[in-house]
Amino acid sequence: MSLNITSTEINYLGFAATFICISLGFLFVKIVLKAEKGPGLWSLSFFMNSLGFVFWSGKIRIAILQYFLIGEIAHMSGFILLLVGINNFIGRRIKIKDIVSLVIFLGVWILMILNFKSNMEASIISLRLLRTVLFCVAGFLIFMQSPKKKNIGEILAGTSLMLWGVYNLLYGFIRAGRFNDYVFGILVGLQVLTAFGLVSMMVNKIYIKAEKTELRVNQLEMLLPICAHCRRIRDKKNEWHNIETYIEQQTSSQFSHGICPDCLKEHYPEYASRINI
């Protein structure tokens, strides 16, 4: 039984085009949301996957083993970048055990690459199993680090990653004849669904931040201790600030100054009469 689904060269280049478009989409998101740590790594991740498909298409005139190895390196690099991006996005700090696990993972991966020529089938199964572990860990991180009440983006991203991993392991055993490209397309579709889930997670994060900002403004309106005479505001350190400075520091808002009609009449009556106030 062959463990490889042999798709057409055109399909591989089509997959490369799909992934480069997704990469550009995440790059745009990173430009817009500069403070977010995930989108930049996700952009690079999908770019590496696109590069891997280019080599697997066979269009570059190098030895078969060489383009397989380069494509494998590009794909695995992309998958690791995807995992690191998810880890950073959810705000989880990288621990020593994470680094040790990654080193062991890469060590096993290198052994499978070196074993490819002598035992190709076993190496391919092992490489797919390693990818499955990587995707399932990424999905597990999303589910474990998210709040108990998960939003649709987290459910979609986490589920798609795990399905991606399981299907990646199983699809090589599927013999579908003329539907081989369709079978492989499902794998790419799961990757696209993962991208949609990640985008939904970002939208939800922005929504949560907006809610927190609104709540903070409401708290400022209700709980601010303000001097009855000079109108300055006392902060938690018992320091007093004028109201403009305090609100600018707490909400990132900026003030522009004008004069209301009543004050214009009281202090500048000659101008008030000119503009019929």
C-alpha positions as CSV (number, residue, x, y, z in Angstrom):
1,M,0.0,0.0,0.0
2,S,1.4,3.4,-1.0
3,L,1.4,5.9,1.8
4,N,1.5,8.9,-0.5
5,I,-1.4,10.5,-2.3
6,T,0.0,11.6,-5.7
7,S,-1.8,14.7,-6.7
8,T,-1.2,16.7,-9.9
9,E,1.5,19.3,-10.1
10,I,-1.1,21.9,-10.9
11,N,-2.9,21.2,-7.7
12,Y,0.3,21.5,-5.6
13,L,0.9,24.9,-7.1
14,G,-2.8,25.8,-6.5
15,F,-2.3,24.9,-2.9
16,A,0.8,27.1,-2.8
17,A,-1.2,30.0,-4.2
18,T,-4.0,29.5,-1.6
19,F,-1.5,29.5,1.3
20,I,0.4,32.6,0.1
21,C,-3.0,34.4,-0.1
22,I,-3.7,33.4,3.5
23,S,-0.2,34.5,4.5
24,L,-0.8,37.9,3.0
25,G,-4.1,38.1,4.8
26,F,-2.4,37.5,8.2
27,L,0.3,40.0,7.2
28,F,-2.3,42.6,6.6
29,V,-3.9,41.9,10.0
30,K,-0.5,42.2,11.7
31,I,0.0,45.6,10.1
32,V,-3.4,46.8,11.4
33,L,-3.1,45.1,14.8
34,K,0.6,45.9,15.6
35,A,0.3,44.9,19.2
36,E,-0.9,41.4,18.6
37,K,1.8,38.8,18.6
38,G,0.1,35.9,16.8
39,P,-0.7,37.2,13.2
40,G,2.9,37.8,12.2
41,L,3.9,34.3,13.0
42,W,0.8,32.9,11.4
43,S,1.6,34.8,8.2
44,L,5.1,33.4,8.2
45,S,3.7,29.9,9.0
46,F,1.4,29.9,5.9
47,F,4.2,31.3,3.8
48,M,6.4,28.4,4.7
49,N,3.6,26.0,3.9
50,S,3.2,27.7,0.5
51,L,6.9,27.3,-0.1
52,G,6.7,23.6,0.8
53,F,4.0,23.0,-1.8
54,V,6.1,24.8,-4.4
55,F,8.9,22.3,-3.9
56,W,6.6,19.3,-3.7
57,S,5.1,20.4,-7.1
58,G,8.4,19.2,-8.8
59,K,8.6,22.4,-10.8
60,I,12.0,23.2,-9.5
61,R,14.6,21.1,-11.3
62,I,16.4,19.3,-8.4
63,A,16.6,15.7,-7.3
64,I,13.4,14.1,-6.0
65,L,14.8,13.4,-2.6
66,Q,16.0,17.0,-2.3
67,Y,12.7,18.6,-3.1
68,F,10.9,16.2,-0.8
69,L,13.3,17.1,2.1
70,I,13.2,20.9,1.4
71,G,9.4,20.7,1.2
72,E,9.3,18.8,4.5
73,I,11.5,21.3,6.2
74,A,9.4,24.2,5.0
75,H,6.2,22.5,6.1
76,M,7.4,21.5,9.6
77,S,8.9,25.0,10.1
78,G,5.5,26.5,9.2
79,F,3.7,24.1,11.6
80,I,6.0,25.0,14.5
81,L,5.6,28.7,13.8
82,L,1.8,28.2,13.9
83,L,2.0,26.6,17.3
84,V,4.3,29.3,18.7
85,G,2.0,32.0,17.3
86,I,-1.0,30.4,19.0
87,N,1.0,30.1,22.3
88,N,1.9,33.8,22.1
89,F,-1.6,35.0,21.1
90,I,-3.3,33.3,24.1
91,G,-0.7,34.9,26.4
92,R,0.9,31.7,27.6
93,R,4.5,32.1,28.7
94,I,7.0,29.6,27.2
95,K,8.4,27.4,29.9
96,I,11.6,25.3,30.1
97,K,9.7,22.1,29.6
98,D,8.2,23.6,26.4
99,I,11.8,24.1,25.0
100,V,12.9,20.7,26.1
101,S,9.8,19.1,24.5
102,L,10.5,21.0,21.3
103,V,14.2,19.9,21.2
104,I,13.1,16.2,21.7
105,F,10.4,16.6,19.0
106,L,13.0,18.1,16.5
107,G,15.5,15.3,17.4
108,V,12.9,12.6,16.6
109,W,12.0,14.5,13.4
110,I,15.6,14.6,12.3
111,L,16.0,10.9,12.9
112,M,13.0,10.2,10.7
113,I,14.4,12.4,8.0
114,L,17.8,10.5,8.1
115,N,15.9,7.2,8.1
116,F,14.0,8.1,5.0
117,K,16.2,6.4,2.4
118,S,16.6,3.2,4.3
119,N,12.9,2.8,5.4
120,M,10.7,5.2,3.5
121,E,7.3,3.9,4.6
122,A,8.1,3.9,8.3
123,S,9.6,7.4,8.0
124,I,6.5,8.8,6.3
125,I,4.2,7.3,8.9
126,S,6.4,8.7,11.7
127,L,6.6,12.2,10.1
128,R,2.8,12.3,9.8
129,L,2.5,11.1,13.4
130,L,4.7,14.0,14.5
131,R,2.6,16.5,12.7
132,T,-0.5,15.0,14.3
133,V,1.0,15.5,17.7
134,L,1.9,19.1,16.8
135,F,-1.6,20.0,15.6
136,C,-3.3,18.3,18.6
137,V,-1.0,20.2,21.0
138,A,-1.9,23.5,19.3
139,G,-5.7,22.7,19.5
140,F,-5.3,21.6,23.1
141,L,-3.6,24.9,24.0
142,I,-6.5,26.8,22.6
143,F,-9.1,24.8,24.5
144,M,-7.1,24.8,27.8
145,Q,-6.0,28.4,27.9
146,S,-9.4,29.8,26.8
147,P,-12.2,30.8,29.2
148,K,-14.7,28.2,30.2
149,K,-17.3,29.8,27.9
150,K,-15.5,29.5,24.6
151,N,-16.4,31.6,21.5
152,I,-17.0,30.2,18.1
153,G,-13.5,31.2,16.9
154,E,-11.8,29.2,19.6
155,I,-14.1,26.2,18.9
156,L,-13.5,26.4,15.2
157,A,-9.7,26.9,15.5
158,G,-9.1,24.2,18.1
159,T,-11.4,21.6,16.5
160,S,-9.9,22.3,13.0
161,L,-6.4,21.9,14.3
162,M,-7.2,18.5,15.9
163,L,-9.1,17.3,12.9
164,W,-6.2,18.5,10.7
165,G,-3.8,16.4,12.8
166,V,-5.9,13.2,12.7
167,Y,-6.8,13.5,9.0
168,N,-3.1,14.2,8.2
169,L,-2.3,10.8,9.7
170,L,-5.1,8.9,8.0
171,Y,-5.4,10.4,4.5
172,G,-2.3,8.6,3.3
173,F,-4.0,5.3,3.7
174,I,-7.1,6.3,1.7
175,R,-7.3,4.9,-1.8
176,A,-9.8,7.0,-3.7
177,G,-8.7,6.6,-7.3
178,R,-9.8,9.6,-9.3
179,F,-10.9,11.3,-6.1
180,N,-7.4,11.5,-4.7
181,D,-7.2,15.2,-5.3
182,Y,-10.5,15.7,-3.4
183,V,-9.2,13.7,-0.5
184,F,-6.1,15.8,-0.3
185,G,-8.2,19.0,-0.8
186,I,-10.1,18.2,2.5
187,L,-6.7,18.4,4.2
188,V,-6.1,21.8,2.8
189,G,-9.7,22.8,3.7
190,L,-9.0,22.0,7.3
191,Q,-6.0,24.3,7.2
192,V,-8.2,27.1,5.8
193,L,-10.8,26.5,8.5
194,T,-8.1,26.8,11.1
195,A,-7.2,30.2,9.6
196,F,-10.8,31.3,9.8
197,G,-10.9,30.2,13.4
198,L,-7.7,32.2,14.2
199,V,-9.2,35.3,12.6
200,S,-12.4,34.8,14.7
201,M,-10.3,34.5,17.8
202,M,-8.7,37.9,17.0
203,V,-12.1,39.5,16.4
204,N,-13.4,38.2,19.7
205,K,-10.2,39.5,21.5
206,I,-10.8,43.0,20.1
207,Y,-14.5,42.8,21.2
208,I,-13.4,41.8,24.7
209,K,-10.9,44.7,24.9
210,A,-13.6,47.1,23.7
211,E,-16.0,45.9,26.5
212,K,-13.3,46.3,29.1
213,T,-12.5,49.8,27.9
214,E,-16.2,50.7,28.1
215,L,-16.5,49.2,31.6
216,R,-13.4,51.2,32.7
217,V,-14.9,54.4,31.4
218,N,-18.1,53.7,33.2
219,Q,-16.2,53.1,36.4
220,L,-14.4,56.4,36.0
221,E,-17.7,58.2,35.6
222,M,-19.1,56.6,38.8
223,L,-16.2,56.4,41.2
224,L,-13.9,59.3,40.5
225,P,-13.1,61.3,43.7
226,I,-13.0,65.0,42.5
227,C,-12.2,68.2,44.4
228,A,-15.3,70.3,44.9
229,H,-13.3,73.5,44.3
230,C,-10.5,73.0,41.8
231,R,-12.1,70.0,40.1
232,R,-8.9,67.9,40.2
233,I,-9.1,64.1,40.5
234,R,-7.4,61.9,43.1
235,D,-5.9,58.7,41.9
236,K,-5.2,55.4,43.8
237,K,-1.9,56.9,45.0
238,N,-3.6,59.9,46.6
239,E,-2.1,62.1,44.0
240,W,-4.2,64.9,42.4
241,H,-4.4,65.5,38.6
242,N,-6.4,67.9,36.5
243,I,-9.3,66.1,34.8
244,E,-7.9,66.2,31.3
245,T,-4.6,64.7,32.2
246,Y,-6.2,62.0,34.3
247,I,-8.6,60.8,31.7
248,E,-6.0,60.9,28.9
249,Q,-3.7,58.7,31.0
250,Q,-6.5,56.2,31.9
251,T,-8.3,55.9,28.6
252,S,-5.8,57.1,25.9
253,S,-8.4,59.8,24.9
254,Q,-7.3,63.2,23.9
255,F,-9.1,66.5,24.6
256,S,-9.7,69.5,22.3
257,H,-10.8,72.7,23.9
258,G,-13.6,75.0,23.0
259,I,-16.0,77.2,24.9
260,C,-19.7,76.6,25.7
261,P,-22.4,79.2,24.9
262,D,-23.0,80.0,28.6
263,C,-19.4,80.7,29.3
264,L,-19.1,82.7,26.1
265,K,-21.9,85.0,27.2
266,E,-20.5,85.4,30.7
267,H,-16.8,85.9,29.9
268,Y,-16.9,87.2,26.3
269,P,-20.3,89.0,25.9
270,E,-19.0,91.1,23.0
271,Y,-18.3,88.0,20.9
272,A,-21.5,86.3,22.0
273,S,-23.6,89.2,20.7
274,R,-21.8,89.0,17.3
275,I,-22.8,85.4,16.7
276,N,-26.3,85.8,18.1
277,I,-26.0,83.5,21.2
